[in-house]
Each structure stands twice: as C-alpha cells, then as structure tokens.
Amino acid sequence: AKGDTVLVSPGTYVENINFSGKLIKVKSSNGSKTTIIDGNHAGPVVTFSSGETSKSVLSGFTLRNGLGNQASAFSGGGIYCNNSSPTIQNNTITANTAAIGGGIEVFGGSPQISGNDITGNLPDPNIDGGWGGGISLENGSSATIIGNKISGQLWNGNPNCNCGMGGGLAMNAAGSPFLEDNQIFSNSADFGPGGAIWIVNTSPTLIQNLIFDNTAQFGGGIYIYLPSPSYQAIFVNNTFAENVGNGQGLPGDGSAVYAVGYDNNLEFFNNVFASSAGRESF
C-alpha cells in the first residue's frame, strides 16, 4: 500500500524489479554489501516507468548484471527510469551493461540520486557509441545528484569512430540537473569526449565535486557543448585534478574542461584546476 516499507533481508535475489507506480520504500535491512539483486542479464535490474515520485524509494542494495532496456536503445543497465522521479539512495550499482546509462538511465523526470557507489559498469560490446557509463540524463531530466561515487567506467567505444561519450556521466538535453559533493574518478572515454562528464544541450549546476583521474579524447574532466545562448552552466568550488584530454596522441585538448559553442555562458567560481604534466587545463 502507499507509504509502506518493504524491508529485505540479506541475500542474493536473481530477479528484475518494476516499481509499477507504487509509492513505497524498498530497503535492505543490512545494507548493500549483503543484499544483492542480480538482473541475470535479462533487462534492467530495477525499472521506474510509471510516473513514480520521490516517495518511491530504492535504498541499500547492490544491483548487478543488468542489461539495458532493449525497447529504449539498450539503456539503463542497473536502473531504467523513464519520466519518473524516484529516490535512489545508498546503493552499489556495478557490472551492468548498456549502450546508454550503464549504471542508471534517466529519460525525463527528476529523480533524487544520492549516496550511491556507481562503479565498473560496462558498454554493450555489440553497439558502437553510446554514452553515460555511470549515469545518463536525457529528455529534460533535471535530476539531483548528491554525494555519489562514480568510478571505473571504461566507455572507450571504437577507435574507428568518435564514440563512447561521458565515461562517468552524460547529460543530453537534460534540463537543469544539480550535482553536489560527488566524486567522479578513473572513468574514460578515450575515443570520444568527456572522460568524467559529457554535457550537450543542458544547463547544469555543479557545486563542490571532486573530478580526478579521468581520460578522454577531448575534455578529460568535462566536455561541454552549449549550442545557443539559452543554455548556461555554473561551476562552484569544484576540484579538477590529473584528468587527461589525450587528443589521440596530441598534448592538450582540455584536460580539465573542453568547451564548445557559447562558452561565454560558462561561469566558474572558486574552482581548482590541476593538470597532468604537459597537459593544458582548457
């Protein structure tokens, strides 16, 4: 019933869950280390696609071995969220496979994503390109993303095409997402843009995030494209360190930030940029 809590005991559960619009809390009793939902490569581990609100809560699980939604371009290996705004907190999301949104795909809606460890999710080997190794935000999905660790996504794609974008996180026409106090590290998009984050047609705000040790062809930390004056981006108190824009063997190419389009609409306040040796920050 509405408002109920489903408390799940430790164990490994091989299944795929759909909240089906229920405004309930699904929580583990003992945390993500001992409570595992294994998607068995049969589809996304968890689906929100019935207009769920913040009162639909998923908390304290390991989500693994999910496969992106076949009806939606193989997106959302761990969690597939379509025009819904659930609360996703304190989970470990790992070893899921998708073309878009290896860990989490958000297509519309404004979910609250906090305190999760999103690591080691995988690109679909049968599909060239794709984006958002850890999280993908699309279609006006103005998500709130706070206090997560997003790491170890190798979203490298195919060296014969400009593909594999946003190793850690991708924002594609994603409205006005808000990111604060996240650690985004050791992700890569070596044959595409945006090692940590790829941003296109979006107006994000990033506050006090730590973005380090990511690599990409352009924008080891962040690649951002603002195609018109209607888009803007604000960066406050973030730290960029040891990111690399490899430029397919050339030095530079924006180890911290690579900006395209209306870059005058980028605002930076009190950020720290520490490049790798021999690399430029912008």
PyMOL commands that set and color helices and strands:
alter all, ss='L'
color gray80, all
select helices_A, chain A and resi 70-72+247-249+263-265
alter helices_A, ss='H'
color red, helices_A
select strands_A, chain A and resi 5-8+11-14+17-18+25-28+35-38+46-48+57-59+62-64+79-82+87-89+92-94+97-98+104-107+112-114+117-119+122-123+135-138+144-146+149-151+169-172+178-180+183-185+188-193+197-200+205-207+210-212+215-218+222-226+233-236+239-241+244-245+257-261+266-269+272-274
alter strands_A, ss='S'
color yellow, strands_A
deselect
rebuild
show_as cartoon
